[in-house]
Amino acid sequence: MNTRTSPAPVCTGPASADRRSLARRVAGGRPRDPRWARPALLGLLAGSAVLYLWGLGASGWANSFYSAAIQAGATSWKAFFFGSSDASNFITVDKTPAGLWLPELTARVFGLGPWSVLAPQALMGVATVGVLHATVRRTLTDAVGESTATGAALLAGVAQALTPVAALMFRFNNPDALLVLLLTLGAYGMVRAQERAATRWIVFAGCCVGLGFLAKMLQAFLVVPGFAIVYVLAAPAPLRRRLWQLALAGVGMVVAAGWWVLIAAAVPASSRPYIGGSQHNSVLELALGYNGFGRLTGDEVGGLGNTDQQAGWTRLLASELGGQISWLLPAALILLAAGLWTTRRAPRTDPLRAAFVLWGGWLLVTGGVFSFMRGIFHAYYAVALAPPIAALAGLGAAVLWRRRRERGVSAVLPCAVAVTALWSYILLGRTPAWHPWLPIAVLATGLVGALGLAAGRLSRWRARGVAVVAVAASAAAALAGPAAYALDTAGTPHIGAIPSAGPSHGRPGWMGRGGHGGPPPGGLSPAGRGTGGLRARPGGMGMNRNPGRGGLLNGAAPSAELTALLTKGSGAYTWVAATAGSNNAAGLQLATRRPVMAVGGFNGTDPAPAPARFQQYVAAGRIHYFVGDGMTRGPRAGNGAGKGASHYAQHIGEWVRTHFAATTIGGTTVYDLTRPRP
């Protein structure tokens, strides 16, 4: 008997329709989307991933200070929670620990190595691009239509991805990558909250900012004024409801920021590591002092003392930061002003105007603080400005394109393009020996784009080809400079604590490409404060005076002989070695994979351990060696110890030299603390 297989029944009900709708969304986006929207977004994310991941391992441990802490957290859950520099939990890094948690988990799963340390940062960069794209597109869709909104969102996403300092920090293991992602998620939450006065979304935004505090402390709160103003002024709800919702968001922010602080403060000092960066073993002192108001006033106890460098209105445009972040900054300010002007008569709850206030508040407050802060400031901090600049570029371009035929508005977009091209020409001119043809090409292309946009208004865009050429030339001129810098950044290994994006334009003699005059890279002063963060050739050790050890801001790998000495019998000791400064300790710890005590913390200025306590550790046989003598006489004047520098490291070093004999291993001075001097 023949049996015939019946065809499978065809579902025609609501469930089938839902599945077909989902399939369409996965393949091509939402029903109203232009066909190219989803492929373009996927291309943007894929391109960002390639830029941030390609050749990532060439930088090795990048910032060895944080890499050593990741090694510790991947070994000890206590070190994971507190952000300790070593697995024996002597001292923490000088930040709250959230920026370490994801790479520490990655290192636990995949093993410790440059990729497990740096890949999470790159993926956070790709996520930031995606969130910014979604935020800009959501804001613009109803105002300018699907096609224009999609194009503007792509422009914002590309601008974010190609910002040179973003290409640097999303390939580096400082905590800034997590901070920027969380703040961008917070901005997305604010856009969703403002649309319908949604309580859950504004609480979500507050929690994102609070978690940002756990990444980089008070810097996260710089976006709060803009976020709060937007909601109070523009949310579609009665004022009383807006205020209590804002209060709930504040509670969410405090809880997200404060839970770790509360636990860390409640644990007795004897049961936790010393809080690095503080002078009294206090998390609140770290948050409000060294990493807080001290950064604004310059009164930083235990800081490096590099204050007031290029502070003022032009700091973001000056030699240190110009090539890092400012390529689209003039255009962003022009488009912010134009966006607020064109939406001045919109209803109070207009989402488009609210978005301009949101991103503009972020840019102006954070940029103003960065410009005038008198304490420790490094150029890579400016990565926090990349999202608002990129968002304003996308929003402003879309609004002005939509209203390009209106008198009084039509000239603004060509003006912004021309200003951007001219500023790119100036920035590229700061490295005249690096692709010398590029400044002229960018300027010429930008002027063609600006003239095309202006001519298009006069002819009412009867020739579609003129519009296409004008838009393409304008985009190319705006993005060519930062793209060139970003590609150079991605192709150059970076090590140390103070990295710098783009081609080097330091004085001859500084490592890295360039040598074209001007200040040294990485935000270092002409006096030469600091030794880390220099763009290094593969295998290079930065500016270390002693090839066997790291400088104050860069932990170099020890010699094979020294590594073998430290690891032999290391299981019998709590710390295989002690040395002055966290970066010196980091190089030893990453080589040996054993805890190393960082005397004095990051700058060598923390009062930990007390000399008597150190002597007790030695008497109990808990420390095997003391390594190096270059910093045991106290921080070098050339590096700047800052106000209130601790003399504990100096006293400990003098005691070690007096009581224990020295030997030289691989060019490094080593004291065996188990063998007193006869």
C-alpha positions in Angstrom: 0.0 0.0 0.0 1.4 3.3 -1.1 1.3 6.1 1.4 1.4 9.7 0.4 2.9 12.3 2.7 0.6 15.2 3.2 2.1 18.7 2.8 2.6 20.6 6.0 -0.2 22.8 6.9 0.3 26.5 6.1 -0.2 28.8 9.0 -2.3 31.8 8.1 -3.2 33.1 11.5 -1.8 35.9 13.7 1.2 33.8 14.8 2.2 33.2 11.2 1.9 36.9 10.4 4.0 37.7 13.4 6.7 35.3 12.2 6.7 36.8 8.7 6.9 40.3 10.2 9.8 39.3 12.4 11.6 37.7 9.4 11.1 40.9 7.4 12.5 43.0 10.3 15.6 40.8 10.6 16.3 40.8 6.9 15.4 44.3 6.0 14.4 46.3 9.1 11.1 47.9 9.9 8.3 48.0 7.2 8.8 51.7 6.6 12.6 51.5 6.4 14.3 52.1 3.1 15.8 48.9 1.7 19.3 50.0 2.3 18.8 50.8 6.0 19.5 47.5 7.5 22.5 46.6 5.3 24.0 50.0 5.9 23.6 49.6 9.7 25.2 46.1 9.6 28.0 47.5 7.4 28.5 50.3 10.0 28.8 47.9 12.9 31.0 45.5 10.9 33.3 48.3 9.9 33.5 49.6 13.5 34.3 46.1 14.6 37.1 45.8 12.1 38.6 49.2 13.0 38.5 48.4 16.7 39.6 44.7 16.6 42.1 44.6 13.7 45.6 43.9 15.0 44.4 44.5 18.6 47.1 42.3 20.2 49.9 44.5 18.9 49.6 46.8 21.9 50.4 44.0 24.3 49.1 44.8 27.7 48.4 48.5 26.7 48.0 50.1 30.1 49.9 47.6 32.2 48.5 49.2 35.4 45.0 48.1 34.6 46.1 44.8 32.9 47.8 43.8 36.2 44.6 44.5 38.1 42.7 42.4 35.5 45.2 39.6 36.2 44.5 40.0 39.9 40.7 40.0 39.5 40.9 37.0 37.2 42.6 35.2 40.0 40.9 36.4 43.2 37.2 37.2 43.6 38.1 39.6 46.4 40.5 41.4 44.0 37.7 41.4 41.4 35.2 43.1 43.7 37.5 45.7 45.1 39.6 46.4 42.0 42.9 45.4 43.6 46.2 45.8 41.9 47.3 42.4 43.1 45.7 39.1 44.0 46.9 39.3 47.6 44.8 42.5 47.9 47.4 45.0 49.2 46.0 48.1 47.3 43.4 49.0 44.8 43.6 50.9 41.5 42.9 54.6 41.9 39.4 54.2 40.4 36.2 52.4 41.2 36.4 48.9 39.7 33.6 48.6 37.2 35.9 49.2 34.2 37.8 46.1 35.2 35.0 43.7 35.7 34.1 42.7 32.1 37.8 42.1 31.0 38.4 40.2 34.3 35.4 37.9 33.5 36.7 37.5 29.9 40.2 36.6 31.3 38.6 34.0 33.6 36.9 32.4 30.7 39.5 32.6 27.9 42.7 33.1 29.9 44.7 36.2 30.5 46.2 37.8 27.4 46.2 41.0 25.4 43.0 40.0 23.5 41.0 39.0 26.5 42.0 42.3 28.1 41.4 44.6 25.0 38.6 42.8 23.1 35.9 43.8 25.6 36.8 47.5 25.1 36.5 47.1 21.3 33.1 45.4 21.6 31.9 48.3 23.9 33.0 50.7 21.1 30.9 48.8 18.5 27.9 48.8 21.0 28.4 52.6 21.5 28.2 53.2 17.7 25.0 51.1 17.5 23.3 52.8 20.4 24.1 56.2 19.1 22.8 55.3 15.6 19.5 54.0 17.2 19.2 57.2 19.3 19.7 59.6 16.5 17.4 57.7 14.1 14.6 57.4 16.7 14.8 61.2 17.3 14.6 62.1 13.6 12.2 59.6 12.0 9.0 61.5 12.6 10.6 64.9 12.0 12.4 64.3 8.7 11.2 61.0 7.4 12.7 57.5 7.3 15.3 58.0 4.6 16.8 61.2 5.9 16.7 59.9 9.5 18.5 56.8 8.4 21.2 58.7 6.6 21.7 61.1 9.5 22.0 58.2 11.9 24.6 56.6 9.7 26.5 59.9 9.6 26.4 60.1 13.4 27.5 56.5 13.7 30.4 56.9 11.3 31.5 60.1 13.0 31.5 58.3 16.3 33.4 55.3 15.1 36.1 57.4 13.3 36.7 60.0 16.0 40.5 59.4 16.6 40.3 59.4 20.4 37.5 56.8 20.2 39.6 54.6 17.9 42.2 54.9 20.5 40.2 54.3 23.7 38.1 51.5 22.3 41.3 49.7 21.6 42.8 50.4 25.0 42.0 49.2 28.5 41.4 52.4 30.4 37.9 52.7 32.0 36.7 55.3 29.5 35.3 52.8 27.1 32.7 51.6 29.6 32.0 55.1 30.7 31.2 56.3 27.2 28.9 53.3 26.5 27.0 53.8 29.7 26.5 57.5 29.1 25.3 56.9 25.5 22.9 54.3 26.8 21.7 56.9 29.3 21.1 59.3 26.5 19.1 56.7 24.7 17.0 56.2 27.8 16.4 59.9 28.1 15.1 60.1 24.5 12.7 57.2 25.2 11.7 58.8 28.5 11.0 62.2 27.0 8.7 60.8 24.2 6.0 59.6 26.6 7.1 60.6 30.1 8.1 56.9 30.7 9.2 56.3 34.3 11.1 53.1 33.5 13.2 54.8 30.9 14.2 57.8 33.0 15.1 55.4 35.8 17.1 53.4 33.3 19.0 56.5 32.3 19.7 57.4 35.9 21.0 53.9 36.6 23.3 54.1 33.5 24.8 57.3 34.8 25.2 55.8 38.3 27.0 52.8 36.8 29.2 55.2 34.9 30.3 56.5 38.3 31.6 53.1 39.1 33.7 53.3 35.9 35.2 56.8 36.3 33.6 58.4 39.3 32.4 62.0 39.2 33.0 62.5 35.5 29.9 60.5 34.8 27.8 63.1 36.5 28.7 65.8 34.0 25.8 64.8 31.8 23.2 65.1 34.6 22.5 68.8 34.1 21.6 68.3 30.4 19.5 65.2 31.1 17.6 66.9 33.9 16.9 70.1 32.0 15.6 68.1 29.0 13.1 66.1 31.1 11.9 69.0 33.3 11.3 71.2 30.2 10.1 68.8 27.6 8.5 65.6 29.0 4.8 65.3 28.1 3.5 65.2 31.6 2.4 67.7 34.3 5.3 69.3 36.2 4.6 67.5 39.4 4.9 64.1 37.7 8.1 65.2 35.9 9.7 66.2 39.1 8.9 63.0 41.0 10.0 60.9 38.0 13.2 62.9 38.0 13.6 62.2 41.7 13.1 58.4 41.0 15.9 58.7 38.4 18.1 60.3 41.0 17.4 57.5 43.4 18.3 55.0 40.7 21.5 56.9 40.0 22.5 57.0 43.6 21.7 53.3 44.2 23.6 52.3 41.0 26.6 54.4 42.0 26.5 53.9 45.7 26.0 50.2 46.4 29.7 49.4 45.9 30.9 52.5 47.7 28.7 51.6 50.7 30.0 48.0 50.8 33.6 49.1 50.4 33.3 51.7 53.1 31.5 49.3 55.5 34.2 46.6 55.2 36.9 47.1 57.9 40.2 48.4 56.6 41.9 45.3 57.9 39.7 43.1 55.8 40.1 44.9 52.5 42.8 46.4 50.3 44.0 50.0 50.8 42.0 52.4 48.6 44.6 53.5 46.1 44.7 57.2 45.3 43.5 58.3 48.7 45.6 59.5 51.6 43.4 58.1 54.4 42.2 54.8 52.9 38.8 56.2 52.0 36.6 55.6 49.0 34.8 58.9 49.5 38.1 60.8 49.7 39.1 59.2 46.4 35.8 60.1 44.8 35.6 63.6 46.0 39.2 64.5 46.3 41.8 63.0 44.0 39.3 61.9 41.4 36.7 64.6 42.1 36.9 68.3 42.9 40.7 68.1 43.0 40.6 67.6 39.3 38.8 70.9 38.9 40.8 73.0 41.3 44.2 71.4 40.9 44.4 70.8 44.7 45.1 67.1 44.3 46.9 65.5 47.2 49.0 62.8 45.8 48.5 63.9 42.2 51.1 64.3 39.5 50.9 68.1 39.5 50.4 68.7 35.8 47.9 71.5 36.3 46.7 74.3 34.1 48.2 72.9 30.9 46.6 74.7 28.0 43.5 75.4 30.2 41.0 77.9 28.7 38.4 78.2 26.0 40.8 76.9 23.3 42.0 73.8 25.1 39.8 71.5 23.0 41.2 73.0 19.8 44.9 73.3 20.9 47.8 71.0 20.0 47.0 68.4 22.7 43.4 67.8 21.9 42.7 69.2 18.5 43.5 66.1 16.5 42.0 63.9 19.1 38.4 65.2 19.2 37.8 68.6 17.5 37.4 67.7 13.8 33.6 68.2 13.9 33.4 70.3 17.0 33.0 73.7 15.2 30.3 72.2 13.0 28.6 70.6 16.0 28.4 74.0 17.7 27.0 75.6 14.5 24.5 72.9 14.0 23.4 73.0 17.7 22.7 76.7 17.4 20.9 76.2 14.1 18.9 73.3 15.5 17.7 75.3 18.5 16.8 78.2 16.3 14.8 76.2 13.8 12.8 74.5 16.6 12.3 77.6 18.7 8.6 77.7 17.9 8.0 74.0 18.3 5.7 72.7 21.1 7.2 72.4 24.6 7.4 68.6 24.2 9.0 68.6 20.7 11.4 65.6 20.7 13.7 67.1 18.2 14.4 70.3 20.2 14.7 68.1 23.3 17.4 66.1 21.6 19.4 69.2 20.7 19.2 70.3 24.3 20.2 66.8 25.5 23.3 66.4 23.3 24.1 70.1 23.5 24.0 70.1 27.3 26.3 67.0 27.4 28.8 68.7 25.0 28.8 72.2 26.6 29.0 71.1 30.3 31.6 68.3 29.7 33.5 70.4 27.2 33.5 73.4 29.6 34.8 71.4 32.5 37.5 69.8 30.4 38.5 73.2 29.1 38.9 74.8 32.5 39.8 72.1 34.9 43.1 72.8 36.6 44.0 69.4 37.9 45.3 66.3 36.2 43.9 66.2 32.6 44.9 64.0 29.7 43.8 64.3 26.1 42.2 60.9 26.0 39.5 62.1 28.5 38.0 63.8 25.4 36.5 60.5 24.2 33.5 61.4 26.4 32.8 64.2 23.9 32.6 62.0 20.9 28.9 60.9 21.2 27.5 64.4 21.6 29.6 65.8 18.7 28.6 62.9 16.4 24.9 63.1 17.4 24.7 66.9 16.8 26.4 66.5 13.4 23.8 63.9 12.4 20.8 65.8 13.9 21.8 69.2 12.6 22.7 67.9 9.1 19.3 66.2 8.8 17.3 69.2 10.0 19.1 71.7 7.8 18.9 69.4 4.8 15.1 69.1 5.3 14.8 72.8 5.4 17.4 73.7 2.9 15.1 75.9 0.8 14.1 78.2 3.7 15.6 81.6 3.7 17.8 82.2 6.6 18.5 78.5 7.0 19.8 77.4 3.7 23.3 79.0 4.1 24.0 77.3 7.5 24.8 73.8 6.2 27.2 75.0 3.5 28.8 77.2 6.1 29.2 74.3 8.5 30.8 72.2 5.7 33.2 74.9 4.7 34.2 75.6 8.4 34.8 71.8 8.9 37.0 71.6 5.8 39.0 74.6 6.8 39.5 73.3 10.4 40.5 69.9 9.0 43.0 71.6 6.8 44.5 73.4 9.9 44.6 70.2 12.0 46.2 68.2 9.3 48.7 71.0 8.8 50.0 70.3 12.3 51.7 67.2 10.9 53.0 68.6 7.6 55.3 65.6 6.9 52.4 63.1 7.3 50.5 62.7 4.0 51.2 66.3 2.9 48.7 66.0 0.1 45.8 65.3 2.4 45.1 68.9 3.8 44.7 70.4 0.3 42.5 67.5 -0.8 40.2 67.8 2.2 39.9 71.6 1.8 39.2 71.4 -1.9 36.6 68.7 -1.5 34.9 70.6 1.3 34.7 73.7 -0.7 33.2 71.8 -3.6 30.6 70.3 -1.3 29.8 73.7 0.3 29.4 75.4 -3.1 27.3 72.5 -4.3 25.0 72.8 -1.3 24.7 76.6 -1.8 24.1 76.3 -5.5 21.5 73.6 -4.9 19.4 76.0 -2.9 19.5 78.5 -5.8 18.5 75.9 -8.4 16.1 74.2 -6.1 18.0 70.9 -6.8 16.6 70.5 -10.3 19.8 68.5 -11.1 19.7 65.5 -8.8 23.3 64.8 -9.7 24.5 68.1 -8.2 22.8 67.1 -4.9 24.5 63.7 -4.9 27.9 65.2 -5.6 27.5 68.0 -3.0 26.4 65.6 -0.3 29.1 63.1 -1.1 31.8 65.8 -1.2 30.6 67.3 2.1 30.6 64.0 3.9 34.0 63.0 2.5 35.6 66.3 3.5 34.1 66.1 7.0 35.2 62.5 7.7 38.5 62.2 5.7 40.7 63.9 8.4 39.4 61.9 11.4 39.3 58.7 9.3 43.0 59.1 8.5 43.9 59.8 12.1 41.7 56.9 13.3 43.3 54.5 10.8 46.8 55.6 11.9 45.8 55.2 15.5 44.4 51.6 14.9 47.6 50.7 13.0 50.0 51.9 15.8 50.6 50.0 19.0 50.0 52.1 22.2 51.4 51.4 25.6 51.5 53.2 28.9 49.0 55.2 31.0 48.7 58.3 28.7 48.0 57.2 25.1 47.6 59.6 22.3 45.6 59.2 19.0 46.7 60.2 15.5 50.2 60.6 14.1 52.8 61.9 16.5 53.8 65.5 16.2 56.1 65.6 19.1 59.7 66.8 19.3 62.4 64.8 17.5 63.5 62.0 19.8 60.0 61.0 21.0 59.1 57.5 20.0 56.5 56.9 17.3 56.0 58.5 13.9 56.3 62.2 13.4 58.8 64.4 15.0 57.5 67.5 13.3 57.8 70.0 16.1 55.3 71.0 18.7 54.6 69.6 22.1 55.2 65.9 22.9 52.2 63.6 22.3 49.8 62.3 25.0 49.3 65.5 26.8 52.8 65.6 28.4 54.1 69.0 29.3 57.3 70.5 27.7 58.9 69.9 31.1 58.5 66.2 30.4 56.1 65.1 33.2 55.5 61.4 32.9 57.1 58.8 30.8 54.2 56.6 29.8 51.6 56.7 27.0 54.1 57.1 24.2 53.2 55.6 20.9 55.6 52.7 20.7 57.0 50.5 18.0 56.2 46.8 18.5 58.3 45.5 21.3 59.3 49.0 22.4 59.4 50.0 26.1 58.5 53.7 25.8 60.9 56.2 27.3 62.3 54.0 30.1 65.6 55.2 31.3 66.3 51.7 32.7 65.6 49.2 30.0 64.9 46.5 32.6 62.2 48.5 34.4 59.2 50.6 33.6 58.9 54.4 34.1 56.4 56.0 36.4 53.6 55.7 33.9 54.6 52.5 32.1 55.4 49.1 33.4 58.1 47.4 31.3 58.5 43.6 31.3 61.4 42.4 33.4 64.3 40.4 32.0 63.9 36.6 31.7 66.6 36.2 34.5 64.6 38.4 36.8 61.3 36.7 36.0 62.9 33.3 36.7 64.3 34.6 40.0 61.0 36.0 41.2 58.9 32.9 40.3 61.2 30.4 41.9 59.6 29.3 45.1 57.0 32.0 44.8 54.3 29.9 46.3 55.7 30.4 49.8 55.2 34.1 49.8 52.2 36.4 49.9 54.0 38.8 47.5 56.9 37.6 45.4 58.2 41.1 45.4 57.6 44.7 46.4 58.5 47.8 44.4 57.8 51.5 44.3 54.7 52.5 42.3 51.9 50.5 40.7 53.3 50.6 37.2 56.7 49.1 38.2 54.7 46.4 40.1 52.5 45.8 37.1 55.4 44.8 34.8 56.7 42.3 37.3 53.2 40.9 38.1 52.2 40.4 34.5 55.5 38.6 33.8 55.4 36.4 36.8 51.6 36.1 37.2 52.2 36.4 41.0 51.2 39.2 43.4 53.6 42.1 43.6 53.2 44.8 46.3 53.0 48.3 44.8 54.5 50.5 47.5 52.8 53.9 47.4 50.2 53.0 44.8 49.9 54.5 41.4 52.0 57.6 41.8 54.1 56.3 44.7 52.4 58.9 46.9 49.9 56.9 48.8 50.8 56.3 52.5 50.7 52.5 52.1 52.2 50.6 53.6 53.5 52.4 56.6 57.2 51.7 57.1 56.5 49.8 60.3 53.9 47.7 58.6 56.3 46.9 55.7 58.9 45.8 58.2 56.3 43.5 59.8 55.5 41.9 56.5 59.3 41.3 55.9 59.8 39.9 59.4 56.8 37.5 58.8 58.4 36.3 55.6 55.5 37.5 53.4 57.6 39.4 50.9 60.5 37.8 49.1 62.3 40.6 47.1 62.4 44.3 46.8 63.0 45.2 43.2 64.6 48.4 41.8 66.0 51.5 43.5 65.3 54.2 41.0 62.1 55.4 42.8 62.8 54.3 46.3 64.4 57.7 47.0 61.0 59.2 46.3 59.3 60.2 43.1 61.6 61.9 40.6 61.2 65.7 40.3 60.9 65.4 36.6 57.8 63.3 37.0 56.2 65.6 39.5 55.0 64.1 42.7 52.3 66.6 43.3 51.2 68.2 46.6 51.6 66.2 49.8 53.7 63.5 48.2 54.2 60.6 50.6 57.7 59.9 51.8 56.8 56.3 52.8 58.3 54.9 49.6 61.4 56.8 50.3 61.7 55.6 53.9 61.0 52.0 52.9 63.6 52.2 50.2 66.2 53.6 52.6 65.4 50.8 55.1 65.8 48.1 52.5 69.1 49.5 51.2 70.4 49.7 54.8 69.4 46.2 55.9 69.6 44.0 52.8 72.3 43.4 50.3 71.7 44.3 46.7 72.4 42.3 43.5 71.9 43.1 39.9 69.7 40.8 37.8 69.2 41.6 34.1 70.2 45.2 34.7 67.8 45.7 37.7 68.7 46.1 41.4 67.2 43.4 43.6 67.2 42.9 47.3 66.5 39.5 48.9 64.4 40.4 51.9 64.9 36.9 53.5 68.7 37.5 53.7 69.7 40.5 55.9 73.0 42.2 55.2 75.8 40.8 57.4 
